[in-house]
Structures are given as C-alpha cells and as structure tokens.
Amino acid sequence: MILDTNQIYFPAEDTFLLMRAALREVKHGDRVLEVGTGSGAVAKAVMDVAPQTVATEINPHAAQYAGEQGVNVIRGNLLDPLAGEFDLIVFNAPYLPTMPEERLNDWLEFALDGGVTGREVIEKFLPDAVLHLAKFGRILLLISSSTGLAEIQELCRRYAMICIVADSEKMEDGEMLYVLRISRDLCCFPDGSCQSRRA
C-alpha cells in the first residue's frame, strides 16, 4: 500500500487538548491503550511515561504512519482486536454529527464521522471499553458540545460509570471541546444497581 497522508487526521486543537489531559492522567506502570490513534501523536506522548502503551487504528494509512513514528499499533476497529485490561484508555472519538449525504466514504471519514447524532461510535466504544478497563482504570474521552455532553454523561451512568469533565476548551466558532474522565462507580454492582449514597 502506498501511504497517503491526506487520509490521516493530523494533530489539531482536539488532539492537543486530549494530549495534555493524558499526560496529567498517566502514571508510571500504566497499561495504556489509545483507540483510533490517527497520526499516533497522543500515544507517542504518553509512551515516555508508560512504555507499555498500545494503540488501535482502523485506517491503514494512519496505522502505517503511527507505526513509523514508533507507536505499537494494532490495525482494527475500536477495541475489536484486543484482549486484556488497561489502566488508561484514551479516545479522541469521531464526534461530528454527520448525515449520510455528507459522508465522504474515504479513510479519513473514520476520524470524523460520529453518525447522525455524533454519538454513534461512542455508543459502540463505551460498553467494550468498560469490559477492558481495570478495576481502578480510567477512560479519557474527547467529545464536542455538538456531541451532547449531557447525553454522554447519561450513557456513562447507564454502564455504572462516573463521568466528570477533566478539561475543556472553547473554539473560535463557539464550539466547546471536552475531555471526559470516566471511571467505574465502585458503589455499583455488576448488574448495574447501585448502593445509595449518603450526603
């Protein structure tokens, strides 16, 4: 395959926001996974702290490029090619609401297209991420205000997860970018029922 860099999502404001949050969150010895690594910039940054970092990427051009930057990349969709648990899972999700007629049908589309609601990829990612998360593991998920912050927080509650805004940035057009820190609600049981909390 001839590498086509036009098919790769290179670092932008969302990348750098997630990178900063990841570098604050990562600990020595963490088993780190970046889902949809793109150019590999975030994974490469955290590797200095957590050498066991691995990444997945469905786009063959991005997977090849990130691999050439020294990132341990497994080609595949989201968490499909993986087994085992991770202490930190990082994902700059495709968060743009995209109508079918707006789709470009190229590899770059996988980095951008969040479906009609902007949440379709996240709705597939989150239940699988929970299964791969260590007991005290954390997920850093980047979304946009166009994705629906309240809707993502409700989705997290559905999977007995606690979701807080770890960082945010306002774009020139008024769009807000959020990095959500998601972890298990340890007051909840495997069936999703939760103990009542006293104030």
N, C-alpha and C positions, 0 to 999 in steps of 0.2 A: 504494500500500500504506500502511495506517495503521501507524505504528510501535508495536509492543507491547514495552515494556521488560521485561515479565515473561518474555519469551522470550530475554533476554540474560543471559549469565554476567558478572556484575559482579565487580570485584576482591575476592579473598579471600586467605587465607594463602598459597595456592599461587601466586597472581598476584604477590604482593609478594616472595616468595622468588625467583621467576624474574626479576622486575624488578631486584632487587639484583644477581643474578648477571650479567644482561645489561649493566647499567651498569658493572660491573667489567670485563667482557669486550670491550665495543665500543670500536673505535678510530676516530679521525677518518678519514674517507675510506672506511670500510667500506660495502660494499653489503649492506644488512641486509634480511632477509625474516622477518616473523613469520607463521607458519602458524596459522590459526584464531585471529585476533586478538581475537575476542569484543568487549568494550567498547572495545578499542584502547588500553588503559592502558599496556601494555608497549611497544608500537610508539611511542606518543606520547612515552614517557620517553626512548627511545634516539634519537629524531629530533633532539634538541638536539645530540647528538654526531655522528650520521650522518644528515644530511638526506635521503639517498637511500633511506631506509627505505620499504619497501612491505609490504603485508600481504595475506593471502588470508582469506576467510571464506565459508563455505557458507550460513550463516544470514542471510537477507535483513534481518532486524531488526537483528542485530548489525552487519552490513556498513553499513547506513544510519547507525546510531548512531556507529560508529567514524569514518565519513566526515565526519559532522557535527562530530567532535572534531578534524578536520584530518589524519586518517590517510589515506594513499593506499591505498585498499582495492580489491582486485580480487575480485569475487564468484566463487567456485568452490571445489571440493573439494581440500583439501590443496595440492599443487603443480601440479595439473592445468592451471590457466590460464597457467602461466609458462614462459618460456624464459630461457636465460642462466644465469650463475653468480652466486653470492653468497658474500661473505666470512664472513657470520654468519647462521645460520638458527636461529630461536628458536621453540619449540613447547611450549605447555602442553597436552600431549596429553590426550584423554579416556582416563583411566586406571582408571576404576572397573569392576571385573568386574560385568557385567550380564547376567542371564538373560533370555531372550526375553519371559517373562511379566512381567518388571519394567519393560519399556520403556514410555515414556510416549507415544511417537510424536508428539512436538512438536519445534519447532526447538531448544529448549534441550537436548534429548537429545543433539544432536551435540557439545555441550561436555562431556558427562559419560560417555557410554556407550562403554566400551572393549571391548565384547563379553564373551563368557563368561570369557575369560582376563584381561581388562583390557589385552591387548596387541594386539588385532586392528587398531586404527587405526595403532599404531606400526609393526606389521609391513608395512603398506601404505606408510607415510610414509618409512621409513628408506631403502629402495633408491632411491626417487625423489630423496630429499634428497642422497644421495651423487652422483647424476648432476648435480645443480645446485650442488654445492659446489666453490668454487675450490680450487686445489691445496693451499693452506695455510689453507683455510677451517675454521670451527668450527661445530658444532651445539650448542645448549643445549636439552636435552630434559628437561622436568619429568615425573617419574613418582612413584608412590606405592609403599610397601612391598607393598601389595596387588597391584601390577602384576607384581612379581617382579624384583628388582634383578639377580640372577644370570642370569635368562633374558634380560633386555635386554642385559647385557654379552656374553652368548654370541651374541646376534643381531648385535651390532656386530662381533664377531670374524669372523662369517660373511661380512661385507661388507668385511673388511680395514680395520676402523676401530678406533681406540684409544678406550676409554671410561673416564673417571675421574669420581668424584663431586666436583663443584665446590662444592656447598653442600648442606646438609640441614637439616631442622627437624622436631622431634618434636611431634606434635599432642597435645591433651589426652586423646584416646582411645587413645593409644599408636601410632597410625599414623605412619609416617615419610614425609616428602616429600623427594625427592632431585632436585637439578638435575645432570644428567649433561653433561659436556663431552666431545663426540665429535669426533674429527678423523681424518684419513687416517693409516693406518700406512704411512709412506713407505718402509719396508723391504719392503713387499709389492708384487707385480707385478699388472698388470691382470687376470690370470687367477685372482687370489686366493692364489697361492702366495707364501710369504714367505721372505726370507733368514733364516737362523739368526742369532740374536744371541749374542754372547759376553758373559759376565758381566764 
